[in-house]
Amino acid sequence: MRRLLSIAAFSYLSIIFLGCNSEKETDPLQKKIGEKQLKEDFTVFRRILDAAHPSLNVYLNEAQSEKILDSLYGTLNGNLTLGEFYNKIFFFINEIKDAHSFISLPADVIDTLYNRVLFFPLPVILIDNKLLVNADDDFPHGTEIISVNNIPAEEILKSLSVYNPVDGTQEHTQKVLAATDFGFQFYARYGGYKEFSVSLKDTVGNINRLEIVKSVNLDELYKREANRYYLDQTDVPYFLDINESSGYAILRLSTFEFSSKNQRNAFKSFISNSFELLRKKPECNNLLIDIRENDGGYLYESFLVFSYLTNKPFNEYKAVYTKLKKLPYVSYLSDSYGSAEIEEINDNIKNEFVKIAPFKYAYADSLNEEWLPSENRYTGNVFVITNAGVMSSASYLAALVKNSGTGKVVGTETGGGGQSGNGFTNIEYKLPNSRIKLRFSYARLHYTNGAALKASGVLPDFYVPDTDSSFFHNEDRQIIFIKDSIIRK
């Protein structure tokens, strides 16, 4: 009953807020779609998920899934806007609880937004359950946002959580991620406005005042977000910083996603050289591996790094499963798929998976490689630093380190799963009328040394969130904690 009520409430609020949007004439999400076209798109959406999504019924059993989908289908009465339909199907995607599943607007809709002045202009961050301004463009950083357009900040973040699927039931993690992409997600949820009425508390905390702020276009919003006051930088993909006098090194890994073979080879060489160097510095007996905001990429990279940390052989996976014998509904694949790419994916599925039950195929044991500890493996203390932005293969690295007893995790819960998650190739479909894109990975991975709780991310051994103090002083609380509370002791 609670789930059905939440659907009703979500649909009702979508209609209210998108309907009262003051910028209907210039807002592409206000484009109307006919009932017949909506139902066709929803039917395609439903069939694709049923045929291909490897985690559709991990957190929802089949009866629950069908009940929610039937309920959503029943709300497709009359013409709806693109934004209303987008919100409805994103609601269900979030219910799957898979960080690799995502809905995106048509590319031409996104393109038009770069010059449309519709967006909430203030970069924000969630600290100690307070929504704080995270830049100095309009108000000093640390100014607290109490409400926007008379909607309490807590209510907004809860409603925006739907756009931030994670592995499992991590409501707070979703709110943290919602704050990170607040401007665009507020627009998707509530519509675009020329200006916003914002209730604020100043940085002293003793003034609650109402301010009107002008909206910005998407281009300006992204520029402001790139210059936030407090963030974990990801513009440099990796580096090693050795502090010999204090006996520690920081290995920063901000991504495992590399666009070419040369880039992957360069990363492999960097890792090899880094650990060879560390081996020659026995006085550096603490290694801090910083993977904050690393949203994953190639699984190989996580195995590569772990091979330099572990003292035992390990298999890449405990098990891997898919529903697929070959890609279904190829006529609905997005425009980027050519016949050669489809054939390659189908060949991979055919050659790598064996049938074990109707509509269930397992990754061949012969392909599940065993990794040996590297000759230059690190033998000191290992600390992996995490936050909500750690996903996919980066989350898997944290799980490998934590659950094998190789090192300790410091920070906050990861958005990626601690026990399992989806992976391998992403496949992307495009719904025929709305042209909304649906993306997910076709296999479900069960992690080597996976955690007992499937509904969580990687939980830190030392929970060290950012605080008001670390934010206002622009301090790296997680690294300071490791240096002051662990290493020095």
N, C-alpha and C positions, 0 to 999 in steps of 0.2 A: 504493500500500500504506500509506503513512504516513497518508493522509487517512482510510482505512478504520479503521486502528488508533485514530486520534483519536476517531472516532465511537464505537467500542467502549468506549474508556476513558471517554469523556464519559457514555455511557449507564450504565456500570457505577457510576461515582462518583455519578451522580444517584440511583441506586437505594440505594446505601449510605447517603449522607448524609441524603436525605429519609426513608429508612426508619428511621434511628436517631433521628429528631427526637423530642425529649422532650415536645413540645407538640402531639401529634397531635390530641388532642380539641378544641383550640381553634384549630387552624391550618386556614384554608380551603383551602390548597393541598394538604391531605391528602384532599380529597374524591375518591372513586373514580369512574372513568369506565369503562364497559364496553368490551370489545374491539371490538365492532361499531360503537359510537359513535365510538371513537377512529379506526378505519379510515375511517369516513365523513368525519370532520373532516379527516383527513390527505389524503384524496383530493380534497376540495374545495379545501384549501390548495394542493395541487399543481397542480390545474387552473387556479385563479385566477392563480397565478404564471406558468404557462406561457402563458396567454392574454393577460396584461396587463402583466407586469413588463418595463419597457423595458431593464433591465440584467441580466437573468437569466444571460446567457451572455457577459458581458464578461470576467469573471475565471475562470469555469468554462465549459469547452466543454460542449456538449450531452451528450456521453458521460459526462463527470465528474459533471455535475448529476444525470443519471439514476441513476448508480451510487450516489451519496450518498443520494438520495431512496429508492431501492429498499432500501438498507441500513437506513435509519431506519424505513421501513414494516415491515420484517421484525422490528423490535424491539417492535412493538405486539401483543404476545402476552399475553392475559389482561387483567385490570383494571389500569390504571395510575392514579396520582393526577393531579390537575390540574397540580400542580407538575412532575411527571415529563414529562408531555406538553408543557407550556409550554417546558421546557428543550430538549426534542428539536427542536421546530420553530424555536425561537430559534437553535439551533445552525446550522440550514440558512440562516436569514436572514442570519446573520453571514458565512456562506460566500459570499454574493452580493457582499459588500463594497460596500454602498451605504448612505450615511449617512441617506438618506431612508426606508429600510425599517425597519419596527419592528413588534414584537409587544407587545400589552398585555393585561393580565388583565381579566376582566369588571368593570364599574364597581361592581357590588354587592360583589364580593370586595374590591376596594380600600377601599370604604366601611367594611367590617367591620374593617379593619386599624387604623383610627385609634384604636380603644380596646382593641386587643389587644396585650398586653405580650409581644412576640416578637422585638424588633429589637436589634441591636448598637448600643450607645448613643453611641459615640465618633465624632464627626466626624474624618476623617483626610485626609491629603494625601500625595501621592507627591513627595518631594524627594530628588534625588541617589539614586534607586532605594531609598529608605528610606520606609517607611510611618510617618508621624509623626502624633501626635495634634494636631488642629487646633482645639482649644478648651481651656478651662480648667475644665470641669465636674467631672471626676473626677481627672484628672492634669494636670500642667502641659503647656502646648503645647510640642511638640518631643519629648515622650516617644515613643520608638520602639517600635512593635509588631513583635515578632519572630514571634509566631504567635498564632492564635486557635483554641481547641479543639484544640490540638496540630497544627494545619495551618500550615505556614510561610506568612508573608505573601506571598512571591513566588508561591507556588503558588495562593493564594487569588486574587490579582490576575489571574493568568493565566486562571484558571477564570471569573472575572467579566468578562473581556474580551468574551465572547460577547454580553453585553447592551449593548454599546456599538459598534454598527456604524459604520464610517467609510468614506470613499471611498478604496478601495485597501487596501494591506497595511501598516498602521501599528500594529504590535503595541505599541510603547511609548505611543503616543497613546491607545490603548484602555485601557491600564493606568492612565494618568493620569485618564481619565474614570471608570474603575471606582472609583478612590479617592474621587472627588467624590461618588458616589452609593453609597458602600460599604455603609451600613446596610441599605438596601432590597435591593440586589443580593445581599448575603450571605444574606439571608432567602430570596430566590428560588432561590438555588443550593443552600444547605445546610439550609434549613428554619429554623423559629423555636425559640428557647430561652428558658427563664426566666432563665438566667445564662450567662455565657461565661467560660471559662478563658483568660486572656490573659498571654502571656509578654512582658515589657517590659524596655527599657533606659531608665534615667533620662536626663535632658538632658545629664549629664556624660559618659554613655556607658560607665560602668564598673560598672553594676549590671544584672544580668539576673535578674529576679524574676518570680514567678507571682502574678497577682492574679485575683480573681473579681469580675466586674462584673455588675450586674443589668441585665436588658433593659428597654427602654422601649417604649411604643406608638408608632405611626407619627406621631401628632400631636406628641409630645414630640421624636421624632427630627428632624422637619422644623424645629421651633423651634430645636433645638441647631445644626442645619446653617445656619440663617439667621444665627446669631451666631458663626460661625467666626472664628478669630483672623486668618487670612490668606486673603483672597479678593479677586477683582476684582468690585466692586459692580456690580449691574445694575438697582438699584431706580430710578435716574434714567435715562430712555431716551437722552438726549443733552445735551451742554453744550459750551460753548466757553470756554476759559480762556487769556487772553493775558498773557504775561509780556514786556512791552516792553523792560525793562531787560536781559533776557538774550537777546532776539531770537528767541523761539519762542512757539508757541501749541499748546495741546492740544485737539484735537477728539475728544470722547468719544462713540462711537456704540455703545451696548450692545445695540441691536436694530434690525431692519428690519421687525419684525412690528407692525402697527398695526391695531386692531380696528375702526376706522371711517374713513370718508372724511375727516371733520374732522381726525382725528389725522394722516392722511397729508398733508393740506394744511398742517397746522401744521409738520410735519417739513420739507416742501418750502420753506416760508417761512423756517424756521430756517436751513436750508442756504444759501438765497439771501442772507439777512441776514448770516450768518457770513462768507461769502466776499466780500461787498461791504465789510464792515468790515475784513477782512484786506487787501483791495486798498488801502485807505486808510492802511495801516500798513506801508510798504515796509521799515521797519527790522525787522519781524518776518519774517525770511527762512527760518524753519524751522517746518514744520507737522508735528506728531505726531498721527497719526490712530489712536486707541486703539480697536480693535474686539475686544479680548479678551472672551471669553464671549458674543460676538454669534453666536447660532445661526441667524441668517438671518431670512427673512421674504419680503417682496416683492422681486423682482428689480429692479423699476423703481428702488428706492431706491439700489441699488448703482450703476446706470447714472447716476443723477442726481448722486451724489457724484463719480463718476469724471469726469463732464463738466466739473467745476470744477477738475480736476487735469491733464487731458490737453491737449496742444497740437495734436492731430490728430483728425479725425473717426473714429468707430469704430462698427461694427455691434454690435448686442446679442449676437448669437451667430455662431459659425462655422457651426453647423448644429444642428438639433433633430429628433429622430426619436421615433416611437411605434409600437407594435404595433397600436394600436386604430383601428377604424373607428367603434366605439361601445362603451360600457361593457358588459362581459360579466358574466354571473352576477349580474344585478341583484337577484335574490331573496336573495342573501347579503350585500348591502350593509348596513352598520350602520344602526341605527334612525334616525339623524339625517338620512338621505336621504329627501326627499319626491320626488314625481313631477316637480315643477317643477325641482328641483335636478338631477335625473338628466337631464331634457330640456335644461337649460342646458349641462351638461358635454358631452352628445352633440352639441349644436349647435356648441359651441366646437371639438370635435374635427373635425366635418364641415367647418366653414368655414375652419379654420386649417391643416389638413394635407392633402397630396395624395399619392396612392398612387404609390410608385416601385418596389415589388416586392411579392410576396405577403407579407402580414402586416408590411409596413414602409411607414410613411407619414412624409413629410418636411414640416416647417414651411414654409409658403409664403414664397418669397423676398420677396414684396411686403409681408409683415408683419414682416420682420426689419429693424427701424428703424435708421436711421443717426443717431447723435447727433453734434452739433457741439460743439466746445469752447465753454464758457460765456464770455460777455463779461467776467465777473469771475473768470476762472480764476486759480488760484494759480500763481505763477511761481517761488516759492522751492523750497527742499529739502523733500521729502516723505518721511516715515517712517511706515510702517504697522506697528502693534504687534499681534502675533498670539499665540495659544496654542492648546491642544488643543480648546478649546471653540468655536473659530471654525468655523462650518458654512455650507453652502448659499450664499445670496446674499452673505453677508459674506466667505466664502472666495473667491467670485468677484471681489469688489472687490479683495481682496489680490492675486489672480492678475492682474487687469487692470493694477494699479499696477506690480507686479514685472516682468511679462513684456513690458510696453510700454516699460520703461526710464524710466517716469515718476517712480519713487521706489524706496526700499529698504524691505524687510520686516525687522523686528527682532523677535525672540522665539523661538517654537518652532513646529514644524510644525502646520498647521491640520488639524482633523478632516475638513473639507470638501476636495474634490478641487482640484488645481491645474490639471488639464487638462479635466475634464468632471465631470458629476454629474447627478443627476436633478432635475427641477423641474416647474414648472407646478402644476396642481391635485393635491393629495393625495386619494387615494381610499381608503376604509376598508371592509373587509369583516368580517363576524362569522361565525365557524365555528358550525355549527348546534347542536352538543352541548356542547362545552366553553365556548362563547361567547367564546373568545379572539378578540381583534381583530387584524387584519392591515392595516397601513397602508403605502402607498408612493405615489410620484408617477408619473404615467403617461407622462412624456416624459423622454428623455435629452438633455441639453444638452452640446454641444461648444463650449468657450469660445473667444471671440475672444482671440487671442494666448495660446492654451493652452500649458501646459508640455509638454515632450517626454515626461515620465514620467507615464503614466496611473495608476500604482499608488501614487502619493504624494499628500499634501496639498500646500499651498503651502509650499515650503521657504524658510526665512528666508535673507536675504543675510547677516545677522548672527545667528548662533545664540546666544541669550542666555536660558538657562533660569533658573528660580529656584534658589537655592542654600541651604545651611544658614544661611549668614550673612544673606542677604536675608530668609529666613523668620524667624529669631530676632529680627532687628532690625525686622521689619515694614517693610521697605524695598521700593520699587518698582524692582527691579533693571533692568527694561527701559528705563524712562524715565531712570533715573540713567545707564545706559550711553549712551543717545543724547546726553544733555546733557554728560556728562563725556568720553566717548571719541570722539564725532563732532563735536558742535557746537563745543566749546571748542578742538578741534584744527583 
